[in-house]
Amino acid sequence: GKIVNVKINQSIIDYSKRLQEIQQYVETTIKGGSSVGRTITGG
């Protein structure tokens, strides 16, 4: 039982980390606006 719990906890931690990364990316994209868009498109 403990091994399964550890795996579940680890996947939850990984998922929460991804959510934080996505949130940061979205926030910087919204705040940066056109400047971020230019950087991504190479313009």
Helices and strands as residue ranges (DSSP letters): H 2-32, H 34-41
